[in-house]
Amino acid sequence: MEKNLTTSVYTFSKIIENNYLYIDKTNYLYDIVKNPIGIYFLSRPRRFGKSLTLSTFESIFSGEKELFKGLYIYDKVYDWKKYPIINLSLNKMRAKTTDELEENLALAVDDIAEEFNIKIERKRSYQKFSKLITELSKKEKVVILIDEYDKPLLDNVNNKVEREGIKDTLKGFYSVIKANERYLRFVFMTGVSKFSKVSVFSELNNLDDLTMNIKYGTALGFTQDEVDKYFGESIKKIAKKQNKDFKILRKKLKETYNGYKFSKRSDAVYNPVSITKFIQNEEIEHYWFETGTPTFLLELMKEHNYNLMNLEALKLNAAAFSTYEIENLMVEPLLFQTGYLTIKDYNEKDNQYTLSYPNLEVKSAFLNYLTD
């Protein structure tokens, strides 16, 4: 049966149940969940599959084995045990003030508690979060999934009045994870940056950052082999329909949408939204860029009066990718983490990366947009 294509459904169960195409990444997920306990962080650009990855973890830890029939993980040694899951997405959480963030975090925890028929009388969001974990752990250890953990901070990069309070609120909230570590089976967080004073990276000494780990360099995004396997026939049909040579079209797609590298030696990957949109619309357009450019990034570049000519072959020491502070953000690692630059080379002797635009889509759209 031919699979449907989507760039707007991020729930794993809906993708499987509605016969949408799912490019099997469960080999990477199995490598993580087979461990008895783990706390993980992963940074990837927007629309690269972070939310889908978290949703897939949710189905795994909900024991929904039948959804994975035909996928790598299905036949592997795993108990498919059902765990209580705390799933928090800060992606669309409004937080222009410290009070607003506190209120919305508290409401989010209350909503999850209600799903488990738990009543929490505590007032502060971090107190509610802690109580929810301990209550859920009375039956089984707890799984925590947090999407875009740093979104409230990034939305307030230039809001110097509220920024400090927002940082402290998040610090208190995430410190609950460390304090309740004995009750946890699994924690997976996504975001853009590793902020050193938000407790996640300063206190969780056993946190495993997968962002630039060679083993997981192609865990999100589509490799050339995956594009050939899952989209090859469709690309051939489009080439024939448009009276184009298949090899030339394939090369053009690679130059336009491929090129993202997230570690020293991993293969490059395609932006999943752009290549899927091309198959749907049969036109080469700037699909990923049109989904929105992070406002905080443009504001930061303006604030630093950043020279765009620096971006063709930017040299950056590996230390620049470690944790840093909201008060002292560097443009270059943020351009990498948000997908506007990617790794082109690595000099082991100097421990230095060379960064540049990943592909034609990003280069042309980014320069035109910023010039405007």
Order of alpha helices (4+ residues) and beta strands (2+ residues): alpha-alpha-beta-alpha-beta-alpha-alpha-beta-alpha-alpha-beta-alpha-beta-alpha-alpha-alpha-alpha-alpha-beta-alpha-beta-beta-alpha
